[in-house]
């Protein structure tokens, strides 16, 4: 039986099409894998945890921004929930000295866990607070 020329070239076109599809798929797979491939630990864990920079901890750089973001909404001069005012270094230091600032944030027994809503603050914030207090809780 003679195969008509039309069908023959159609088949060839189809084969070409499949070949192109296959190489495209291969290319995409290669790209996808190379895009997700990290060969060092820092890159690999960048989405899981960002390194906590504990090299230079100060009141103005780490502690104050933390208090502003997480605590001052409920503990400011106007809204002193639980009679606690954390607005300004002079007031903050009072709660450092009686142990309740760290105690509450670290969820230590004997203190009301802070913030009262949700989970404990980020470990890095806690580390900064500890380091700052241990270094004398200076107004730096
Ligand atoms: C949603 C409001 C709210 C937020 C946010 C909040 N607090 Fe409080 N805080 C309270 C209330 C209400 C009390 C008093 C009730 C209690 O002791 O359970 C309190 C009590 C305290 C006390 C006294 C605890 C004790 O045991 O003597 C300290 C210190 C304190 N907060 C610090 C913080 C710090 C630091 C943050 C930020 C990490 C924070 N709070 C965030 C509402 C809040």
Boltz pocket constraint, residues with backbone or C-beta under 6 A from the ligand:
constraints:
  - pocket:
      binder: B
      contacts: [[A, 66], [A, 67], [A, 70], [A, 71], [A, 72], [A, 73], [A, 74], [A, 75], [A, 81], [A, 82], [A, 83], [A, 84], [A, 95], [A, 100], [A, 101], [A, 104], [A, 105], [A, 110], [A, 111], [A, 112], [A, 113], [A, 114], [A, 115], [A, 116], [A, 117], [A, 121]]
      max_distance: 6.0
